[in-house]
Amino acid sequence: MNQKLPKNISPSDLFKWIQKESVKPILIDVREDNELDIARFPEKNLHIPLSKFEIWCDTLHEHLSIEQPIVVLCHSGIRSWNFGAWLIEQNSRYDVWNLEGGIDGWSQEIDNSVPRY
């Protein structure tokens, strides 16, 4: 694939993608623990807080595949976009997407039971 930057995906498009029975993306939430205490993403995901980089950095590749798309999310879509760009630097064959608006956008567009902060 040799991707250069993460592709953006809207909350509604991600919701549709998750509902399909085809290849589901690996969801990665890069928010901090205290942010998850406020608002959890309602779908199964891999939680890797950016502040704990030294803990997960060496083993992250074990959870990822070039065969499965990756969607990263944070609060508003900025940290996740940067993380997605870093992932692509590690392996340009990853298919990386960034959730536009992050969990906040998800709350506004898809599921208003997810608290906003």
N, CA, C and O atoms as a GROMACS GRO file, in nm:
protein
  468
    1MET      N    1   0.082  -0.119   0.000
    1MET     CA    2   0.000   0.000   0.000
    1MET      C    3   0.086   0.126   0.000
    1MET      O    4   0.057   0.220  -0.074
    2ASN      N    5   0.192   0.130   0.081
    2ASN     CA    6   0.284   0.244   0.088
    2ASN      C    7   0.212   0.377   0.109
    2ASN      O    8   0.230   0.472   0.033
    3GLN      N    9   0.134   0.380   0.212
    3GLN     CA   10   0.058   0.499   0.250
    3GLN      C   11   0.153   0.602   0.311
    3GLN      O   12   0.249   0.565   0.378
    4LYS      N   13   0.127   0.730   0.289
    4LYS     CA   14   0.212   0.837   0.342
    4LYS      C   15   0.153   0.902   0.466
    4LYS      O   16   0.226   0.936   0.559
    5LEU      N   17   0.021   0.920   0.469
    5LEU     CA   18  -0.048   0.984   0.581
    5LEU      C   19  -0.178   0.911   0.610
    5LEU      O   20  -0.232   0.844   0.523
    6PRO      N   21  -0.229   0.924   0.734
    6PRO     CA   22  -0.358   0.861   0.765
    6PRO      C   23  -0.470   0.920   0.680
    6PRO      O   24  -0.469   1.038   0.647
    7LYS      N   25  -0.566   0.835   0.646
    7LYS     CA   26  -0.686   0.881   0.576
    7LYS      C   27  -0.790   0.915   0.682
    7LYS      O   28  -0.796   0.849   0.786
    8ASN      N   29  -0.871   1.015   0.658
    8ASN     CA   30  -0.976   1.051   0.753
    8ASN      C   31  -1.102   0.971   0.724
    8ASN      O   32  -1.134   0.939   0.610
    9ILE      N   33  -1.173   0.939   0.833
    9ILE     CA   34  -1.302   0.871   0.821
    9ILE      C   35  -1.399   0.940   0.916
    9ILE      O   36  -1.366   0.965   1.032
   10SER      N   37  -1.518   0.968   0.867
   10SER     CA   38  -1.619   1.034   0.949
   10SER      C   39  -1.678   0.933   1.048
   10SER      O   40  -1.672   0.812   1.024
   11PRO      N   41  -1.735   0.982   1.158
   11PRO     CA   42  -1.802   0.890   1.251
   11PRO      C   43  -1.909   0.806   1.182
   11PRO      O   44  -1.920   0.687   1.210
   12SER      N   45  -1.989   0.866   1.094
   12SER     CA   46  -2.096   0.788   1.029
   12SER      C   47  -2.039   0.680   0.937
   12SER      O   48  -2.093   0.570   0.931
   13ASP      N   49  -1.931   0.711   0.866
   13ASP     CA   50  -1.870   0.609   0.780
   13ASP      C   51  -1.807   0.498   0.863
   13ASP      O   52  -1.813   0.381   0.824
   14LEU      N   53  -1.745   0.532   0.976
   14LEU     CA   54  -1.688   0.429   1.062
   14LEU      C   55  -1.800   0.342   1.120
   14LEU      O   56  -1.786   0.220   1.127
   15PHE      N   57  -1.908   0.403   1.161
   15PHE     CA   58  -2.021   0.328   1.215
   15PHE      C   59  -2.071   0.226   1.113
   15PHE      O   60  -2.095   0.110   1.147
   16LYS      N   61  -2.088   0.269   0.988
   16LYS     CA   62  -2.132   0.179   0.881
   16LYS      C   63  -2.032   0.065   0.860
   16LYS      O   64  -2.070  -0.050   0.842
   17TRP      N   65  -1.904   0.100   0.863
   17TRP     CA   66  -1.798   0.001   0.842
   17TRP      C   67  -1.802  -0.105   0.952
   17TRP      O   68  -1.792  -0.224   0.925
   18ILE      N   69  -1.816  -0.060   1.077
   18ILE     CA   70  -1.819  -0.153   1.191
   18ILE      C   71  -1.941  -0.245   1.182
   18ILE      O   72  -1.933  -0.362   1.222
   19GLN      N   73  -2.052  -0.194   1.130
   19GLN     CA   74  -2.176  -0.273   1.122
   19GLN      C   75  -2.170  -0.380   1.013
   19GLN      O   76  -2.244  -0.478   1.019
   20LYS      N   77  -2.083  -0.362   0.914
   20LYS     CA   78  -2.071  -0.460   0.806
   20LYS      C   79  -2.012  -0.590   0.859
   20LYS      O   80  -1.947  -0.593   0.963
   21GLU      N   81  -2.037  -0.695   0.785
   21GLU     CA   82  -1.981  -0.824   0.823
   21GLU      C   83  -1.852  -0.854   0.748
   21GLU      O   84  -1.801  -0.966   0.755
   22SER      N   85  -1.800  -0.756   0.677
   22SER     CA   86  -1.676  -0.777   0.604
   22SER      C   87  -1.558  -0.755   0.701
   22SER      O   88  -1.576  -0.761   0.823
   23VAL      N   89  -1.443  -0.732   0.648
   23VAL     CA   90  -1.324  -0.712   0.730
   23VAL      C   91  -1.341  -0.589   0.819
   23VAL      O   92  -1.355  -0.477   0.770
   24LYS      N   93  -1.339  -0.611   0.948
   24LYS     CA   94  -1.354  -0.501   1.043
   24LYS      C   95  -1.216  -0.443   1.072
   24LYS      O   96  -1.116  -0.514   1.071
   25PRO      N   97  -1.211  -0.313   1.099
   25PRO     CA   98  -1.081  -0.252   1.130
   25PRO      C   99  -1.038  -0.282   1.273
   25PRO      O  100  -1.120  -0.311   1.360
   26ILE      N  101  -0.909  -0.275   1.295
   26ILE     CA  102  -0.855  -0.274   1.430
   26ILE      C  103  -0.874  -0.132   1.480
   26ILE      O  104  -0.828  -0.037   1.417
   27LEU      N  105  -0.942  -0.116   1.591
   27LEU     CA  106  -0.965   0.016   1.649
   27LEU      C  107  -0.862   0.041   1.759
   27LEU      O  108  -0.846  -0.041   1.849
   28ILE      N  109  -0.793   0.154   1.750
   28ILE     CA  110  -0.693   0.190   1.851
   28ILE      C  111  -0.732   0.323   1.913
   28ILE      O  112  -0.749   0.423   1.843
   29ASP      N  113  -0.746   0.323   2.044
   29ASP     CA  114  -0.780   0.444   2.120
   29ASP      C  115  -0.653   0.490   2.191
   29ASP      O  116  -0.600   0.418   2.276
   30VAL      N  117  -0.604   0.609   2.156
   30VAL     CA  118  -0.478   0.658   2.213
   30VAL      C  119  -0.499   0.754   2.330
   30VAL      O  120  -0.403   0.817   2.378
   31ARG      N  121  -0.623   0.767   2.376
   31ARG     CA  122  -0.650   0.858   2.487
   31ARG      C  123  -0.593   0.803   2.618
   31ARG      O  124  -0.559   0.685   2.629
   32GLU      N  125  -0.585   0.891   2.716
   32GLU     CA  126  -0.532   0.855   2.847
   32GLU      C  127  -0.638   0.784   2.930
   32GLU      O  128  -0.758   0.792   2.901
   33ASP      N  129  -0.594   0.715   3.034
   33ASP     CA  130  -0.684   0.639   3.121
   33ASP      C  131  -0.796   0.725   3.176
   33ASP      O  132  -0.912   0.683   3.178
   34ASN      N  133  -0.763   0.845   3.221
   34ASN     CA  134  -0.865   0.932   3.280
   34ASN      C  135  -0.970   0.974   3.176
   34ASN      O  136  -1.084   1.002   3.213
   35GLU      N  137  -0.933   0.980   3.050
   35GLU     CA  138  -1.030   1.013   2.946
   35GLU      C  139  -1.127   0.896   2.924
   35GLU      O  140  -1.245   0.917   2.896
   36LEU      N  141  -1.077   0.774   2.937
   36LEU     CA  142  -1.165   0.658   2.923
   36LEU      C  143  -1.263   0.651   3.040
   36LEU      O  144  -1.375   0.603   3.024
   37ASP      N  145  -1.220   0.700   3.157
   37ASP     CA  146  -1.311   0.705   3.271
   37ASP      C  147  -1.430   0.795   3.243
   37ASP      O  148  -1.539   0.773   3.296
   38ILE      N  149  -1.410   0.896   3.159
   38ILE     CA  150  -1.517   0.991   3.125
   38ILE      C  151  -1.604   0.937   3.012
   38ILE      O  152  -1.727   0.938   3.021
   39ALA      N  153  -1.540   0.889   2.907
   39ALA     CA  154  -1.613   0.848   2.787
   39ALA      C  155  -1.542   0.732   2.717
   39ALA      O  156  -1.435   0.752   2.659
   40ARG      N  157  -1.598   0.616   2.724
   40ARG     CA  158  -1.541   0.499   2.655
   40ARG      C  159  -1.596   0.489   2.514
   40ARG      O  160  -1.714   0.517   2.489
   41PHE      N  161  -1.511   0.447   2.423
   41PHE     CA  162  -1.558   0.418   2.288
   41PHE      C  163  -1.638   0.289   2.296
   41PHE      O  164  -1.589   0.191   2.353
   42PRO      N  165  -1.759   0.285   2.241
   42PRO     CA  166  -1.848   0.171   2.262
   42PRO      C  167  -1.813   0.042   2.187
   42PRO      O  168  -1.879  -0.060   2.207
   43GLU      N  169  -1.713   0.045   2.103
   43GLU     CA  170  -1.674  -0.075   2.029
   43GLU      C  171  -1.542  -0.129   2.085
   43GLU      O  172  -1.463  -0.055   2.142
   44LYS      N  173  -1.522  -0.258   2.067
   44LYS     CA  174  -1.397  -0.321   2.112
   44LYS      C  175  -1.278  -0.250   2.047
   44LYS      O  176  -1.278  -0.225   1.926
   45ASN      N  177  -1.178  -0.218   2.129
   45ASN     CA  178  -1.061  -0.149   2.076
   45ASN      C  179  -0.937  -0.183   2.156
   45ASN      O  180  -0.945  -0.238   2.266
   46LEU      N  181  -0.825  -0.148   2.100
   46LEU     CA  182  -0.696  -0.162   2.164
   46LEU      C  183  -0.663  -0.028   2.227
   46LEU      O  184  -0.650   0.072   2.156
   47HIS      N  185  -0.650  -0.023   2.359
   47HIS     CA  186  -0.620   0.102   2.427
   47HIS      C  187  -0.470   0.114   2.448
   47HIS      O  188  -0.410   0.035   2.521
   48ILE      N  189  -0.410   0.213   2.382
   48ILE     CA  190  -0.267   0.237   2.398
   48ILE      C  191  -0.244   0.387   2.423
   48ILE      O  192  -0.221   0.463   2.329
   49PRO      N  193  -0.251   0.428   2.550
   49PRO     CA  194  -0.232   0.570   2.581
   49PRO      C  195  -0.094   0.618   2.537
   49PRO      O  196   0.007   0.553   2.561
   50LEU      N  197  -0.092   0.733   2.474
   50LEU     CA  198   0.034   0.785   2.423
   50LEU      C  199   0.137   0.810   2.532
   50LEU      O  200   0.257   0.797   2.507
   51SER      N  201   0.093   0.844   2.652
   51SER     CA  202   0.188   0.871   2.761
   51SER      C  203   0.261   0.746   2.808
   51SER      O  204   0.360   0.755   2.881
   52LYS      N  205   0.214   0.628   2.767
   52LYS     CA  206   0.277   0.503   2.808
   52LYS      C  207   0.351   0.437   2.692
   52LYS      O  208   0.360   0.315   2.684
   53PHE      N  209   0.402   0.520   2.604
   53PHE     CA  210   0.473   0.475   2.483
   53PHE      C  211   0.577   0.369   2.515
   53PHE      O  212   0.585   0.267   2.446
   54GLU      N  213   0.657   0.392   2.618
   54GLU     CA  214   0.767   0.300   2.650
   54GLU      C  215   0.715   0.161   2.690
   54GLU      O  216   0.789   0.063   2.680
   55ILE      N  217   0.592   0.153   2.733
   55ILE     CA  218   0.535   0.024   2.774
   55ILE      C  219   0.490  -0.058   2.653
   55ILE      O  220   0.514  -0.178   2.648
   56TRP      N  221   0.425   0.005   2.556
   56TRP     CA  222   0.367  -0.069   2.444
   56TRP      C  223   0.446  -0.062   2.314
   56TRP      O  224   0.418  -0.138   2.221
   57CYS      N  225   0.544   0.025   2.306
   57CYS     CA  226   0.614   0.050   2.179
   57CYS      C  227   0.674  -0.078   2.118
   57CYS      O  228   0.660  -0.102   1.998
   58ASP      N  229   0.740  -0.156   2.199
   58ASP     CA  230   0.810  -0.274   2.146
   58ASP      C  231   0.719  -0.389   2.106
   58ASP      O  232   0.761  -0.477   2.032
   59THR      N  233   0.595  -0.390   2.155
   59THR     CA  234   0.506  -0.503   2.127
   59THR      C  235   0.384  -0.465   2.042
   59THR      O  236   0.304  -0.552   2.008
   60LEU      N  237   0.369  -0.339   2.010
   60LEU     CA  238   0.251  -0.295   1.934
   60LEU      C  239   0.235  -0.373   1.805
   60LEU      O  240   0.124  -0.412   1.769
   61HIS      N  241   0.344  -0.395   1.734
   61HIS     CA  242   0.336  -0.465   1.604
   61HIS      C  243   0.273  -0.604   1.615
   61HIS      O  244   0.220  -0.655   1.516
   62GLU      N  245   0.277  -0.664   1.734
   62GLU     CA  246   0.216  -0.796   1.753
   62GLU      C  247   0.063  -0.790   1.744
   62GLU      O  248  -0.001  -0.893   1.720
   63HIS      N  249   0.005  -0.672   1.763
   63HIS     CA  250  -0.140  -0.656   1.761
   63HIS      C  251  -0.193  -0.604   1.628
   63HIS      O  252  -0.314  -0.593   1.608
   64LEU      N  253  -0.102  -0.572   1.537
   64LEU     CA  254  -0.140  -0.512   1.410
   64LEU      C  255  -0.110  -0.603   1.293
   64LEU      O  256  -0.029  -0.695   1.304
   65SER      N  257  -0.175  -0.576   1.181
   65SER     CA  258  -0.154  -0.656   1.061
   65SER      C  259  -0.168  -0.567   0.939
   65SER      O  260  -0.249  -0.474   0.936
   66ILE      N  261  -0.088  -0.595   0.839
   66ILE     CA  262  -0.103  -0.521   0.713
   66ILE      C  263  -0.226  -0.570   0.638
   66ILE      O  264  -0.267  -0.509   0.540
   67GLU      N  265  -0.285  -0.681   0.684
   67GLU     CA  266  -0.403  -0.738   0.621
   67GLU      C  267  -0.533  -0.677   0.673
   67GLU      O  268  -0.638  -0.695   0.612
   68GLN      N  269  -0.526  -0.605   0.784
   68GLN     CA  270  -0.647  -0.550   0.846
   68GLN      C  271  -0.631  -0.399   0.862
   68GLN      O  272  -0.530  -0.353   0.915
   69PRO      N  273  -0.730  -0.321   0.817
   69PRO     CA  274  -0.721  -0.177   0.832
   69PRO      C  275  -0.717  -0.136   0.980
   69PRO      O  276  -0.766  -0.209   1.066
   70ILE      N  277  -0.659  -0.022   1.006
   70ILE     CA  278  -0.645   0.030   1.142
   70ILE      C  279  -0.714   0.166   1.148
   70ILE      O  280  -0.688   0.252   1.064
   71VAL      N  281  -0.801   0.185   1.247
   71VAL     CA  282  -0.863   0.315   1.270
   71VAL      C  283  -0.820   0.362   1.408
   71VAL      O  284  -0.839   0.292   1.507
   72VAL      N  285  -0.761   0.482   1.413
   72VAL     CA  286  -0.716   0.537   1.540
   72VAL      C  287  -0.809   0.650   1.582
   72VAL      O  288  -0.864   0.723   1.499
   73LEU      N  289  -0.824   0.664   1.715
   73LEU     CA  290  -0.911   0.770   1.766
   73LEU      C  291  -0.855   0.828   1.894
   73LEU      O  292  -0.779   0.763   1.966
   74CYS      N  293  -0.895   0.950   1.922
   74CYS     CA  294  -0.862   1.018   2.046
   74CYS      C  295  -0.982   1.105   2.081
   74CYS      O  296  -1.094   1.072   2.044
   75HIS      N  297  -0.960   1.215   2.152
   75HIS     CA  298  -1.071   1.302   2.189
   75HIS      C  299  -1.126   1.378   2.069
   75HIS      O  300  -1.247   1.377   2.046
   76SER      N  301  -1.038   1.443   1.993
   76SER     CA  302  -1.087   1.527   1.883
   76SER      C  303  -1.028   1.492   1.746
   76SER      O  304  -1.066   1.552   1.646
   77GLY      N  305  -0.937   1.397   1.741
   77GLY     CA  306  -0.881   1.355   1.613
   77GLY      C  307  -0.742   1.407   1.583
   77GLY      O  308  -0.688   1.378   1.477
   78ILE      N  309  -0.683   1.482   1.674
   78ILE     CA  310  -0.549   1.538   1.649
   78ILE      C  311  -0.439   1.442   1.693
   78ILE      O  312  -0.350   1.410   1.615
   79ARG      N  313  -0.445   1.396   1.817
   79ARG     CA  314  -0.344   1.301   1.866
   79ARG      C  315  -0.348   1.172   1.784
   79ARG      O  316  -0.244   1.115   1.753
   80SER      N  317  -0.468   1.128   1.751
   80SER     CA  318  -0.481   1.004   1.674
   80SER      C  319  -0.424   1.020   1.533
   80SER      O  320  -0.364   0.927   1.480
   81TRP      N  321  -0.442   1.138   1.473
   81TRP     CA  322  -0.385   1.160   1.340
   81TRP      C  323  -0.233   1.153   1.348
   81TRP      O  324  -0.168   1.091   1.264
   82ASN      N  325  -0.176   1.217   1.451
   82ASN     CA  326  -0.029   1.213   1.468
   82ASN      C  327   0.019   1.071   1.494
   82ASN      O  328   0.123   1.029   1.442
   83PHE      N  329  -0.056   0.997   1.575
   83PHE     CA  330  -0.019   0.858   1.602
   83PHE      C  331  -0.029   0.777   1.473
   83PHE      O  332   0.058   0.694   1.445
   84GLY      N  333  -0.133   0.800   1.395
   84GLY     CA  334  -0.149   0.730   1.268
   84GLY      C  335  -0.032   0.758   1.173
   84GLY      O  336   0.015   0.667   1.105
   85ALA      N  337   0.013   0.882   1.170
   85ALA     CA  338   0.129   0.917   1.087
   85ALA      C  339   0.253   0.842   1.136
   85ALA      O  340   0.333   0.794   1.056
   86TRP      N  341   0.268   0.833   1.267
   86TRP     CA  342   0.381   0.758   1.325
   86TRP      C  343   0.372   0.610   1.287
   86TRP      O  344   0.473   0.549   1.252
   87LEU      N  345   0.251   0.553   1.293
   87LEU     CA  346   0.233   0.412   1.256
   87LEU      C  347   0.278   0.388   1.111
   87LEU      O  348   0.346   0.290   1.081
   88ILE      N  349   0.240   0.479   1.025
   88ILE     CA  350   0.277   0.465   0.883
   88ILE      C  351   0.428   0.477   0.867
   88ILE      O  352   0.486   0.410   0.782
   89GLU      N  353   0.493   0.562   0.948
   89GLU     CA  354   0.640   0.570   0.944
   89GLU      C  355   0.702   0.436   0.982
   89GLU      O  356   0.807   0.398   0.929
   90GLN      N  357   0.637   0.364   1.073
   90GLN     CA  358   0.688   0.234   1.117
   90GLN      C  359   0.671   0.129   1.008
   90GLN      O  360   0.757   0.043   0.989
   91ASN      N  361   0.560   0.136   0.936
   91ASN     CA  362   0.534   0.040   0.828
   91ASN      C  363   0.436   0.104   0.731
   91ASN      O  364   0.317   0.115   0.761
   92SER      N  365   0.484   0.145   0.617
   92SER     CA  366   0.399   0.215   0.519
   92SER      C  367   0.296   0.122   0.455
   92SER      O  368   0.213   0.168   0.377
   93ARG      N  369   0.300  -0.007   0.487
   93ARG     CA  370   0.201  -0.100   0.434
   93ARG      C  371   0.075  -0.106   0.520
   93ARG      O  372  -0.024  -0.168   0.481
   94TYR      N  373   0.078  -0.043   0.640
   94TYR     CA  374  -0.042  -0.036   0.721
   94TYR      C  375  -0.145   0.052   0.650
   94TYR      O  376  -0.111   0.154   0.590
   95ASP      N  377  -0.270   0.013   0.659
   95ASP     CA  378  -0.382   0.091   0.605
   95ASP      C  379  -0.443   0.166   0.723
   95ASP      O  380  -0.526   0.111   0.796
   96VAL      N  381  -0.402   0.292   0.742
   96VAL     CA  382  -0.436   0.367   0.863
   96VAL      C  383  -0.539   0.476   0.835
   96VAL      O  384  -0.526   0.554   0.740
   97TRP      N  385  -0.641   0.478   0.920
   97TRP     CA  386  -0.750   0.576   0.913
   97TRP      C  387  -0.757   0.651   1.045
   97TRP      O  388  -0.724   0.596   1.150
   98ASN      N  389  -0.798   0.775   1.040
   98ASN     CA  390  -0.815   0.859   1.159
   98ASN      C  391  -0.961   0.899   1.172
   98ASN      O  392  -1.021   0.948   1.077
   99LEU      N  393  -1.018   0.877   1.291
   99LEU     CA  394  -1.157   0.914   1.315
   99LEU      C  395  -1.168   1.066   1.328
   99LEU      O  396  -1.120   1.124   1.425
  100GLU      N  397  -1.230   1.129   1.229
  100GLU     CA  398  -1.248   1.275   1.230
  100GLU      C  399  -1.332   1.316   1.350
  100GLU      O  400  -1.440   1.261   1.372
  101GLY      N  401  -1.284   1.411   1.427
  101GLY     CA  402  -1.358   1.458   1.543
  101GLY      C  403  -1.346   1.370   1.665
  101GLY      O  404  -1.397   1.405   1.771
  102GLY      N  405  -1.280   1.255   1.652
  102GLY     CA  406  -1.256   1.166   1.764
  102GLY      C  407  -1.382   1.121   1.836
  102GLY      O  408  -1.490   1.115   1.777
  103ILE      N  409  -1.367   1.088   1.964
  103ILE     CA  410  -1.480   1.042   2.044
  103ILE      C  411  -1.585   1.152   2.058
  103ILE      O  412  -1.704   1.124   2.073
  104ASP      N  413  -1.541   1.278   2.053
  104ASP     CA  414  -1.635   1.390   2.061
  104ASP      C  415  -1.727   1.390   1.938
  104ASP      O  416  -1.848   1.409   1.950
  105GLY      N  417  -1.668   1.371   1.820
  105GLY     CA  418  -1.748   1.363   1.698
  105GLY      C  419  -1.840   1.243   1.699
  105GLY      O  420  -1.953   1.251   1.652
  106TRP      N  421  -1.790   1.130   1.752
  106TRP     CA  422  -1.873   1.010   1.763
  106TRP      C  423  -1.995   1.039   1.850
  106TRP      O  424  -2.107   1.002   1.815
  107SER      N  425  -1.973   1.107   1.964
  107SER     CA  426  -2.081   1.140   2.055
  107SER      C  427  -2.185   1.230   1.988
  107SER      O  428  -2.305   1.210   2.006
  108GLN      N  429  -2.139   1.327   1.911
  108GLN     CA  430  -2.230   1.421   1.847
  108GLN      C  431  -2.306   1.359   1.730
  108GLN      O  432  -2.423   1.388   1.708
  109GLU      N  433  -2.237   1.273   1.656
  109GLU     CA  434  -2.294   1.224   1.530
  109GLU      C  435  -2.360   1.086   1.540
  109GLU      O  436  -2.456   1.058   1.469
  110ILE      N  437  -2.309   0.999   1.629
  110ILE     CA  438  -2.355   0.860   1.631
  110ILE      C  439  -2.426   0.823   1.761
  110ILE      O  440  -2.535   0.766   1.758
  111ASP      N  441  -2.365   0.854   1.874
  111ASP     CA  442  -2.416   0.803   2.002
  111ASP      C  443  -2.405   0.909   2.110
  111ASP      O  444  -2.301   0.923   2.174
  112ASN      N  445  -2.514   0.983   2.131
  112ASN     CA  446  -2.508   1.091   2.229
  112ASN      C  447  -2.510   1.043   2.373
  112ASN      O  448  -2.508   1.124   2.466
  113SER      N  449  -2.514   0.910   2.394
  113SER     CA  450  -2.500   0.858   2.531
  113SER      C  451  -2.354   0.856   2.573
  113SER      O  452  -2.324   0.840   2.692
  114VAL      N  453  -2.262   0.872   2.478
  114VAL     CA  454  -2.120   0.883   2.509
  114VAL      C  455  -2.098   1.026   2.558
  114VAL      O  456  -2.120   1.121   2.482
  115PRO      N  457  -2.054   1.044   2.683
  115PRO     CA  458  -2.037   1.179   2.738
  115PRO      C  459  -1.936   1.262   2.660
  115PRO      O  460  -1.835   1.210   2.611
  116ARG      N  461  -1.964   1.389   2.649
  116ARG     CA  462  -1.870   1.484   2.586
  116ARG      C  463  -1.789   1.550   2.696
  116ARG      O  464  -1.839   1.575   2.806
  117TYR      N  465  -1.665   1.578   2.664
  117TYR     CA  466  -1.578   1.648   2.761
  117TYR      C  467  -1.483   1.741   2.689
  117TYR      O  468  -1.402   1.808   2.752
   0.00000   0.00000   0.00000
